[in-house]
Structure formats: C-alpha cells, structure tokens
Amino acid sequence: MTRHRLAAVIPLLLAAACATPVRIERPEHALEVELREFQAIQQVFREQNTAPMDFNFPGHGRVTVRQVSLDGYPGNAYVRCRFHYQNRTEKPVVQSWVSLDVLDAQGRLVASQASICIIPTPIPIARGSYFSDELRTQTFDAHLQPGWSWRIRCTSQLEEEEEPLVPPVPEPQDQGLPPPLIIKNRGQNDYPSFWRR
C-alpha cells in the first residue's frame, strides 16, 4: 500500500471503530439489586402515605404529620416524620411527648423515638399553640416484611392548679411595728479591699 492510500484508510478505520460501540456485559452487583428493591419499597411507601395526616388524641392534643418518608439505604432504613403538635385540650400543657413507632407485620413494636414538646422558657403550651419537630425511627429491616406499619402516639401533661395549703397559712398580724427601713446605695463605694480587683 502506498502512503496516500494508507493515509486515506486509517481515518476510515478510526471512524468505523468509533461508530460501532462495543457493549461489554458485566454481572449485576448484589448491592445494586438491594438498592433497586429498596427504591421500589420507598415508592410504595410514598403512594400509601400521603401527608398531611391528622391524629387526634382526646385530652392530649392533635398531631399533624406534615411529611413522612422511608429514608436511608439498604441495611440502614428509617421512617422520617415531620410533624407539629397542637394543644387542643381545655388547659395549658406543661409538656407533651410525641413518639414515632415502627411495628412489624404482627403489630409488635420494633423501634420507637420520642420528642418532648416543651417550651424552653418556664411557661406552658397555651391552648391552640403549636410545637413543630422531626422524628426518625430505625426500621431494623421491618420494612422488608409485608404488613409492617408505623404509628404516632401522644401523651400530654396538663397544667394543674395549685393546691391550697392545708391548714392555710395565717395572714401576718399587725404588731404595731414600723415598716422595714430600706436604705439605698449604702456603702456602695466602701467595699473591702479584697473585692476591689
């Protein structure tokens, strides 16, 4: 072959090699199969659990699930629930416990996580007020069993009225003493030497 023919044939061979992709078959890895199965279970969970969902607990309040999902990956799956608690009782609530439970196919408790709904300042949750939080509870592979489920529970501690003292404390008697004398700014600049540092 001459050089000119060789120069014309080489680009044609390269173009032909690039035009026909070579398909390499490889065996599917076991983790890919598990991931695909987990994604199918997640899809079923999304279809069966559409938020928002209201759960009323008479005498304790209402929990509204705003979002619930099956998250994680094969071997470490959990149910994630974003919710808000509303005090719908007759009295203010000192604190409320909201728990997210995972149940197996027989209805037995597999795992549970709880959130304590309490206002950081020492005041109760007023009637009609909300408290929002998120819970995550491991499934420990219960989601692989047909018939597994999850649930929300709520227990609240209502504010109690103060009990009167028995016997009642007597009111102080006026004994003719003058009122206490309050002296302001007394000795303000006369601190002992060990305080002046």
Buried (B, 14 or more C-beta within 10 A) or exposed (E): EEEEEEEEEEEEEEEEEEEEEEEEEEEEEEEEEEEEEBEEBBEEBEEEBEEEBEBEBEEBBBBBBEEBBBEBEBEEBBBBBBBBBBBBBEBBBBBBBBBBBBBBEEEEEBBBBBBEBBBEEEEBBEBEBEBEEEBEBBBBBBBBEEEBBBEBBBBBEBBEEEEEEEEEEEEEEEEEEEEEEEEEEEEEEEEEEEEEE
